[in-house]
Amino acid sequence: MPRTGASFWKWIMELLHRFKPCNLAITTLFGLLTSSSLWAADTTQQSEDEWKFTLKNAYINRDFDNDALKDTGSWSQAASLFYKSKMYDTPLIIADKPITIGADASVQYAVRLSSDKHVADTVLPFNKETQSQASDFLKYGATLKLGYDKTLLSIGELWLDLPVTAVDASRQLLASYWGTNLKSQLSDQLYAEIGRVEKVSPRNEEDFKKFSFTANGMTKESDGLNYIDLRYQFTPSLKGEYYFGNLEDLYNKHYVGLEHTWKQPNFALTSKFKYFNAKDDGNTFDIDAQNIGVLETLKVKNHTFGLGYQQIIGESAYPLPDGFLPETYFINWNATGFFKEDEKSYHVMYGYDFKDYVPGLNAMVKYVYGHDFKAANGEKNHETESNVILNYAFQQPFLKGFALQYIRIDYNVKHGNDFGEDRLFVNYTKKF
């Protein structure tokens, strides 16, 4: 269960013990959180209530070339409501500044409009015993927030955009997490976050459940994810990030990222370097994988060009927790994962913003080639994926908030199953 008061600080001390690979970083963070210099910063906490209502109509269909495989997908309609409260002052005051309190809440609901295909599609819940898709499903959660100056403690449902715990919007309902985290803007340059995530509600399930990992036909659960995330703005054009996550009884994950932007009057060049290191804890699985990636993105007027490279090094594939939890921190996350053991992949992207001709319309094409990995039969394998992505946000005043997205995916692999996939989303968002 979430921890409060003295038990929360006891929990932080537990983290200091668990995070042996980065004790120095965490000890430094702990000192900063309790230092007087932090408490002297100006407040930037949310001052108004915010409601967001969304509608999402989603059609997804994956057509396998192999007739022996069932095609997957569904047509569904979702309605969701998200609430973020402003922060209210409490009578408790420290150094002339009040402790503040607030709460967030969410309700997400989706109903299947298509017939049951009797196959899991990663959109709707699937009952393995009856081999049936759910006709609908409901997700909800709430968060208690305690704030002081530029520091915020959240307990309950968490929305995390981090390695291991991404919020994926590529299907119908959003994944969320249950736990406790503490975030703070320690200085103009340094942001820090420390947390413990005990459970996850995947995008196609209703309830919160423990993290788990499956390999070689074996599944093991974890009691929780302990993590620290540090972000530093070295210069106006250069920023870096370090992340460490301990998924108890499963594996540890380190991440280091650098991003540099070179802006000129006629163009902007963004360079990204990303390094991931995943290692088992020696108890159950043999996990030893590193992911190194670089991406160059050039923006010239309405054009965007991208060129990237990613390589998996080590003795295993790069691990992802069960539950279709994507690693959106990758150089280029795709419909299929280019993170198999020893795999090298090349990414080419081109995007165009039609704002001068059709305001609200933009398009992107992506192509990825991966090789040097082995198929299940031991033969050397290679794979490709191409994407066409179209987005249109309606500009007419009476249609404000409506948007369309179409994605076409074509996947081919030398030893495996090729498929084509269509995704069409009709979205409506209203904030008030």
Secondary structure as the mmCIF struct_conf table of DSSP 4:
data_model
#
loop_
_struct_conf.conf_type_id
_struct_conf.id
_struct_conf.beg_label_comp_id
_struct_conf.beg_label_asym_id
_struct_conf.beg_label_seq_id
_struct_conf.end_label_comp_id
_struct_conf.end_label_asym_id
_struct_conf.end_label_seq_id
HELX_RH_AL_P HELX_RH_AL_P1 GLY A 5 ARG A 18
HELX_RH_3T_P HELX_RH_3T_P1 LYS A 20 CYS A 22
HELX_RH_AL_P HELX_RH_AL_P2 ASN A 23 LEU A 33
TURN_TY1_P TURN_TY1_P1 THR A 34 THR A 34
BEND BEND1 SER A 35 SER A 35
HELX_RH_AL_P HELX_RH_AL_P3 SER A 36 TRP A 39
TURN_TY1_P TURN_TY1_P2 ALA A 40 ALA A 40
BEND BEND2 ALA A 41 ALA A 41
HELX_LH_PP_P HELX_LH_PP_P1 ASP A 42 THR A 43
BEND BEND3 GLU A 48 GLU A 48
STRN STRN1 GLU A 50 PHE A 64
BEND BEND4 ASP A 65 ASN A 66
TURN_TY1_P TURN_TY1_P3 ASP A 67 ALA A 68
BEND BEND5 LEU A 69 LEU A 69
HELX_LH_PP_P HELX_LH_PP_P2 LYS A 70 ASP A 71
STRN STRN2 THR A 72 LYS A 84
HELX_LH_PP_P HELX_LH_PP_P3 SER A 85 MET A 87
STRN STRN3 TYR A 88 ILE A 94
TURN_TY1_P TURN_TY1_P4 ALA A 95 ASP A 96
STRN STRN4 LYS A 97 ARG A 112
BEND BEND6 SER A 114 SER A 114
HELX_LH_PP_P HELX_LH_PP_P4 SER A 115 ASP A 116
BEND BEND7 HIS A 118 VAL A 119
BEND BEND8 THR A 122 LEU A 124
STRN STRN5 PHE A 126 ASN A 127
TURN_TY1_P TURN_TY1_P5 LYS A 128 GLN A 131
STRN STRN6 SER A 132 GLN A 133
BEND BEND9 SER A 135 SER A 135
STRN STRN7 ASP A 136 TYR A 148
TURN_TY1_P TURN_TY1_P6 ASP A 149 LYS A 150
STRN STRN8 THR A 151 LEU A 158
BEND BEND10 LEU A 162 VAL A 164
BEND BEND11 SER A 170 LEU A 173
HELX_LH_PP_P HELX_LH_PP_P5 LEU A 174 ALA A 175
STRN STRN9 SER A 176 GLN A 185
BEND BEND12 SER A 187 GLN A 189
STRN STRN10 LEU A 190 SER A 201
TURN_TY1_P TURN_TY1_P7 ARG A 203 ASN A 204
BEND BEND13 GLU A 206 ASP A 207
STRN STRN11 LYS A 209 LYS A 209
STRN STRN12 SER A 212 ALA A 215
TURN_TY1_P TURN_TY1_P8 ASN A 216 GLY A 217
STRN STRN13 MET A 218 GLU A 221
BEND BEND14 ASP A 223 ASP A 223
STRN STRN14 LEU A 225 THR A 235
TURN_TY1_P TURN_TY1_P9 PRO A 236 SER A 237
STRN STRN15 LEU A 238 LEU A 247
TURN_TY1_P TURN_TY1_P10 GLU A 248 LEU A 250
STRN STRN16 TYR A 251 LYS A 263
BEND BEND15 PRO A 265 ASN A 266
STRN STRN17 ALA A 268 ASP A 280
BEND BEND16 GLY A 282 THR A 284
STRN STRN18 ASP A 288 VAL A 300
TURN_TY1_P TURN_TY1_P11 LYS A 301 ASN A 302
STRN STRN19 HIS A 303 GLY A 314
BEND BEND17 GLU A 315 SER A 316
HELX_LH_PP_P HELX_LH_PP_P6 ALA A 317 PRO A 319
TURN_TY1_P TURN_TY1_P12 ASP A 322 PHE A 324
TURN_TY1_P TURN_TY1_P13 THR A 328 TYR A 329
BEND BEND18 PHE A 330 ASN A 332
BEND BEND19 ALA A 335 THR A 336
BEND BEND20 LYS A 340 LYS A 340
TURN_TY1_P TURN_TY1_P14 GLU A 341 ASP A 342
STRN STRN20 LYS A 344 ASP A 353
TURN_TY1_P TURN_TY1_P15 LYS A 355 TYR A 357
BEND BEND21 VAL A 358 VAL A 358
TURN_TY1_P TURN_TY1_P16 PRO A 359 GLY A 360
STRN STRN21 LEU A 361 LYS A 374
TURN_TY1_P TURN_TY1_P17 ALA A 376 ASN A 377
BEND BEND22 GLY A 378 GLY A 378
STRN STRN22 LYS A 380 ALA A 393
BEND BEND23 GLN A 396 GLN A 396
HELX_RH_3T_P HELX_RH_3T_P2 PRO A 397 LEU A 399
TURN_TY1_P TURN_TY1_P18 LYS A 400 GLY A 401
STRN STRN23 PHE A 402 VAL A 413
BEND BEND24 LYS A 414 GLY A 416
STRN STRN24 PHE A 419 LYS A 431
#
